[in-house]
Amino acid sequence: MIPYGRQKISSEDITAVTGTLYSDFLTQGPAVPEFESAILSCTKAAYGVAVNSGTSALHLACLALGVDTGDRVWTSPNTYVASANCARYCGAEVDFIDIDPETRNMSVPVLKSRLEAAEADGNLPAVVIPVHFAGQPCDMNEIAGLGERYGFRIIEDAAHALGATYLDSPVGACVYSDITVFSFHPVKMITTGEGGMAVTNDVTLADRMRLLRSHGINRNPAGGDPWRYTMTELGFNYRMTDIQAALGLSQLRHLDDFVKTRNKLAAYYDSALGDLPLSRPVLKPDRTCAWHLYVVNLVDGTHGLSRRQLYDAMIEAGVGVNVHYYPVYKQPYYRHRYGDTIKCMEAEHYYESALTLPLHPGLSREDQDHVVTVLHRLLN
Ligand SMILES: *Cc1c(COP(=O)(O)O)cnc(C)c1O
């Protein structure tokens, strides 16, 4: 089966990891801060806090911004559940802003009208979490403008978008947000096995996330006995290991290549599938895409072939297609909490016909041609 996404591990990656295994530190050694610095030199933010998953990074970001019981957090329905769950961990209520059918990212006009209504009702969100779906950055300038107007803070969920750029700055520069969060799950742009990072330009937010990453313990209290440590808050163990950080450091050296390869593979699909009844996202000219996912949508002319039939036939032909994403608010957990009050028509419409094709830096031309041939056979 050709997977939809997969890590690409080099012999240098393996050497880096085994090197850590022979070293003094498996965790809390030198590799984690080195990895944080390396990510910062590529995203241009000032502070980075490496953690054990992207989900943990989202949770710490919400906590650092003071998200609490009774607060409201808004995100996109077209995302992985973690973008919404992080707010629930803090006791906040989540709402979902429908997508722009062209980019599949949070729609700015919808966000604007929802904010106008929320202002009138006195229930504005504390935090908005735009998600750079499939690796294309959201309209951050406009979202940041609305943040100033309506007083909400912004966390960019950039789990798909390490290596993308927006208005000439890297995603993760935090020009238009308080905190940007990355994931290093194996299908993402680079991997640490499991892992994530929150980056910010605000030292107070960074310090708070660092404190909460490690039990709320301050290692170096002023004065007192040298062996004592001070726990000032109920934090977590969200630490990344040195083993993971060493892999991340080594992987990061390949990031430019990975992004270039993903862009080439996407362009090849674009041209090879151009004559089929499939639509693709619109890419905006003032930003570049990291191409985490290559999604096509079935349009009229598929000879009655449904998305489910196409999915099954592709799997049968050894092509590991997938679907991203089932709108988060339709998950039983969210339905149970919010009933049927939430409806994002564009996200549902998009979901009904979406299919994710294999796209990852190790995808060979041979395998990609197989995907193209199978699609032609089924749709022509
Ligand atoms: C992968 C992902 C996450 C969570 O990252 P983990 O490292 O798996 O915890 C969050 N948001 C989005 C959009 C993702 O794709």
The ligand as an SDF file (V2000), in Angstrom:
LIG
                    3D

 15 15  0  0  0  0  0  0  0  0999 V2000
   -1.1790   16.5970   13.7610 C   0  0  0  0  0  0  0  0  0  0  0  0
   -2.0060   17.7470   14.1310 C   0  0  0  0  0  0  0  0  0  0  0  0
   -2.1080   18.2230   15.4490 C   0  0  0  0  0  0  0  0  0  0  0  0
   -1.6010   17.4800   16.6380 C   0  0  0  0  0  0  0  0  0  0  0  0
   -0.3040   17.1360   16.6020 O   0  0  0  0  0  0  0  0  0  0  0  0
    0.2310   15.8560   17.4230 P   0  0  0  0  0  0  0  0  0  0  0  0
    1.7070   16.0790   17.3670 O   0  0  0  0  0  0  0  0  0  0  0  0
   -0.2180   14.6360   16.6950 O   0  0  0  0  0  0  0  0  0  0  0  0
   -0.3010   15.9310   18.8010 O   0  0  0  0  0  0  0  0  0  0  0  0
   -2.7960   19.4050   15.6710 C   0  0  0  0  0  0  0  0  0  0  0  0
   -3.4000   20.0600   14.6810 N   0  0  0  0  0  0  0  0  0  0  0  0
   -3.3580   19.6210   13.4130 C   0  0  0  0  0  0  0  0  0  0  0  0
   -4.0320   20.4250   12.3460 C   0  0  0  0  0  0  0  0  0  0  0  0
   -2.6840   18.4440   13.0960 C   0  0  0  0  0  0  0  0  0  0  0  0
   -2.6800   17.9920   11.8340 O   0  0  0  0  0  0  0  0  0  0  0  0
  1  2  1  0
  2  3  1  0
  2 14  2  0
  3  4  1  0
  3 10  2  0
  4  5  1  0
  5  6  1  0
  6  7  2  0
  6  8  1  0
  6  9  1  0
 10 11  1  0
 11 12  2  0
 12 13  1  0
 12 14  1  0
 14 15  1  0
M  END
$$$$
